[in-house]
């Protein structure tokens, strides 16, 4: 078995053992609220966003609900998360665009998604990974950190690592995405990382599969 294949097997076998049926920890109720929730998590902790959206999504379920509110009203709902001023305007403008251009239905084409206010490549990719059958693998800070620690990427930062290494292309990407994020948060965090508690890292070290 090639070294890279052995590494991937250790990683995927461990992830499948720890997280056999991973689910998203992001709170949402439908496709529209999913898109809003993803947009809100930019530079904000998911736990805090979930606290806000569990209240917000009792009032809004579709673009038409948003435009009944003012931007200031939206700001008041999300003022405890980062970039709330910009996010409030983007949510309002996004809702208007969806109504006028797409009859309130969110497009599933990544280029159309990226044209929506406040929706960049990462937000569009994460959304599609939840709702589309197309193979999409969003690269966020957790994924980038794991790829670097497992020496599957030499990307200096998330922007430079724009796609998943080809070695994973045969895997179920949506499941793998959720597994790696969950694993990274619990066993291999960016702050306070203890390599001794990082199960996969230790297995790779013990099998002489890491050079750094």
C-alpha positions as CSV (number, residue, x, y, z in Angstrom):
1,X,0.0,0.0,0.0
2,X,1.3,3.4,-0.9
3,X,2.1,5.8,1.9
4,X,-0.6,8.3,0.9
5,X,-3.2,5.4,0.7
6,X,-2.2,4.2,4.1
7,X,-2.6,7.7,5.5
8,X,-6.0,8.1,4.0
9,X,-7.2,4.7,5.3
10,X,-6.1,5.6,8.8
11,X,-7.9,9.0,8.6
12,X,-11.1,7.7,7.1
13,X,-11.3,4.6,9.3
14,X,-10.8,6.6,12.4
15,X,-13.4,9.2,11.3
16,X,-15.9,6.5,10.4
17,X,-15.4,4.9,13.9
18,X,-15.8,8.2,15.8
19,X,-18.5,9.8,13.6
20,X,-20.4,7.0,11.7
21,X,-23.4,9.2,11.1
22,X,-22.3,12.8,11.3
23,X,-24.9,15.6,11.2
24,X,-24.5,19.3,10.9
25,X,-24.5,21.2,14.2
26,X,-25.8,24.3,12.5
27,X,-29.4,25.2,13.3
28,X,-31.8,25.7,10.4
29,X,-35.3,24.8,9.4
30,X,-35.3,25.0,5.6
31,X,-33.0,26.0,2.7
32,X,-33.5,29.7,3.1
33,X,-32.7,29.6,6.9
34,X,-29.8,27.3,6.1
35,X,-28.3,29.9,3.7
36,X,-28.9,32.7,6.3
37,X,-27.3,30.6,9.1
38,X,-24.2,29.9,7.0
39,X,-23.9,33.5,6.1
40,X,-24.1,34.5,9.8
41,X,-21.3,32.1,10.8
42,X,-18.7,34.0,8.8
43,X,-16.1,35.2,11.5
44,X,-18.5,34.1,14.2
45,X,-18.8,31.1,16.5
46,X,-21.4,28.6,15.4
47,X,-22.6,28.2,19.0
48,X,-23.4,31.9,19.2
49,X,-25.1,31.9,15.8
50,X,-27.3,29.0,16.8
51,X,-28.4,30.8,19.9
52,X,-29.5,33.8,17.8
53,X,-31.1,31.8,14.9
54,X,-33.2,29.6,17.2
55,X,-35.0,32.9,18.0
56,X,-34.7,34.6,14.7
57,X,-36.1,31.6,12.7
58,X,-39.3,31.7,14.7
59,X,-39.9,35.0,12.9
60,X,-38.4,34.4,9.4
61,X,-38.7,31.4,7.2
62,X,-38.5,32.8,3.7
63,X,-37.2,35.9,1.9
64,X,-40.7,37.6,2.0
65,X,-40.4,37.5,5.8
66,X,-37.1,39.4,5.8
67,X,-38.3,42.3,3.6
68,X,-41.1,42.9,6.1
69,X,-38.3,43.9,8.5
70,X,-35.9,46.9,8.2
71,X,-32.2,46.5,8.1
72,X,-32.1,48.1,11.6
73,X,-34.5,45.5,12.8
74,X,-32.3,42.7,11.5
75,X,-29.3,44.3,13.2
76,X,-31.1,44.2,16.5
77,X,-31.7,40.5,16.1
78,X,-28.1,39.6,15.3
79,X,-26.1,42.4,17.0
80,X,-24.2,40.0,19.3
81,X,-22.3,38.3,16.4
82,X,-19.4,39.7,14.4
83,X,-19.9,42.0,11.3
84,X,-23.6,42.3,12.2
85,X,-24.0,45.6,10.3
86,X,-22.8,44.2,7.0
87,X,-24.5,40.9,7.5
88,X,-27.9,42.6,8.2
89,X,-27.7,44.6,4.9
90,X,-26.6,41.5,3.0
91,X,-29.5,39.4,4.3
92,X,-32.0,42.1,3.4
93,X,-30.5,42.7,-0.1
94,X,-30.1,38.9,-0.7
95,X,-33.8,38.5,0.1
96,X,-34.8,41.2,-2.4
97,X,-32.7,39.6,-5.1
98,X,-34.2,36.1,-4.4
99,X,-37.7,37.5,-4.7
100,X,-37.1,39.6,-7.8
101,X,-34.8,37.4,-9.7
102,X,-35.6,33.8,-8.5
103,X,-39.2,34.0,-7.3
104,X,-38.0,33.4,-3.8
105,X,-36.2,30.1,-4.6
106,X,-32.5,29.8,-3.9
107,X,-30.6,28.8,-7.0
108,X,-28.5,25.6,-6.9
109,X,-25.9,26.9,-9.3
110,X,-22.7,27.9,-7.5
111,X,-22.1,30.9,-9.9
112,X,-25.6,32.2,-9.3
113,X,-25.3,31.7,-5.6
114,X,-22.0,33.6,-5.5
115,X,-23.7,36.5,-7.2
116,X,-26.1,37.0,-4.3
117,X,-25.2,39.7,-1.8
118,X,-23.0,38.4,1.0
119,X,-22.6,35.0,-0.5
120,X,-19.0,34.2,-1.3
121,X,-17.5,30.9,-2.6
122,X,-17.3,29.3,0.8
123,X,-20.9,30.2,1.8
124,X,-22.1,28.9,-1.6
125,X,-20.1,25.7,-1.3
126,X,-21.2,25.0,2.3
127,X,-24.9,25.5,1.2
128,X,-24.5,23.2,-1.8
129,X,-22.8,20.5,0.3
130,X,-26.0,20.4,2.3
131,X,-28.6,20.5,-0.4
132,X,-27.0,19.3,-3.6
133,X,-26.0,15.8,-4.8
134,X,-23.1,17.3,-6.7
135,X,-19.7,16.6,-5.2
136,X,-18.8,19.8,-3.3
137,X,-16.2,20.1,-0.5
138,X,-16.0,23.5,1.1
139,X,-12.6,24.5,2.6
140,X,-13.0,26.3,5.9
141,X,-10.5,26.9,8.7
142,X,-11.1,23.5,10.3
143,X,-10.6,21.6,7.0
144,X,-7.5,23.6,6.2
145,X,-6.0,23.0,9.6
146,X,-6.6,19.3,9.4
147,X,-5.2,19.0,5.8
148,X,-2.1,20.8,7.0
149,X,-1.6,18.8,10.2
150,X,-2.1,15.6,8.3
151,X,0.4,16.8,5.7
152,X,-2.1,16.5,2.9
153,X,-1.8,20.1,1.9
154,X,1.0,22.7,1.9
155,X,-1.5,25.6,1.5
156,X,-0.3,28.6,3.6
157,X,-3.9,29.6,4.3
158,X,-7.5,28.9,3.5
159,X,-7.5,31.1,0.4
160,X,-4.6,29.3,-1.2
161,X,-6.2,25.9,-0.5
162,X,-9.3,26.3,-2.5
163,X,-10.1,22.6,-3.1
164,X,-9.9,19.3,-1.4
165,X,-6.8,17.2,-2.2
166,X,-7.5,14.6,-4.9
167,X,-6.8,11.8,-2.6
168,X,-10.3,12.1,-1.1
169,X,-12.3,12.4,-4.3
170,X,-13.6,8.8,-4.1
171,X,-15.1,9.4,-0.7
172,X,-18.5,10.6,0.3
173,X,-17.6,14.2,0.5
174,X,-20.6,15.6,2.4
175,X,-20.1,13.0,5.2
176,X,-16.4,13.5,5.2
177,X,-16.7,17.2,5.4
178,X,-18.9,17.0,8.5
179,X,-16.6,14.3,10.1
180,X,-13.5,16.4,9.7
181,X,-15.1,19.5,11.1
182,X,-16.4,17.7,14.1
183,X,-13.1,16.0,14.6
184,X,-11.1,19.2,14.3
185,X,-13.3,21.0,16.8
186,X,-13.0,18.3,19.5
187,X,-9.6,16.6,19.0
188,X,-7.5,19.0,17.0
189,X,-8.5,22.6,17.8
190,X,-6.5,25.6,16.6
191,X,-6.0,26.9,20.1
192,X,-4.8,24.8,23.0
193,X,-4.0,21.8,20.7
194,X,-2.5,18.9,22.5
195,X,-1.0,16.4,20.0
196,X,-1.3,13.6,22.6
197,X,-5.1,14.0,22.5
198,X,-5.2,14.1,18.7
199,X,-6.1,10.5,17.9
200,X,-5.4,10.7,14.1
201,X,-2.3,12.7,14.5
202,X,-0.9,10.1,16.9
203,X,-1.7,7.3,14.6
204,X,0.0,9.0,11.7
205,X,3.1,9.7,13.8
206,X,3.2,6.1,15.1
207,X,3.1,4.8,11.5
208,X,5.9,7.2,10.4
209,X,3.5,9.0,8.0
210,X,4.3,12.6,9.1
211,X,7.5,14.3,8.2
212,X,7.1,17.7,10.0
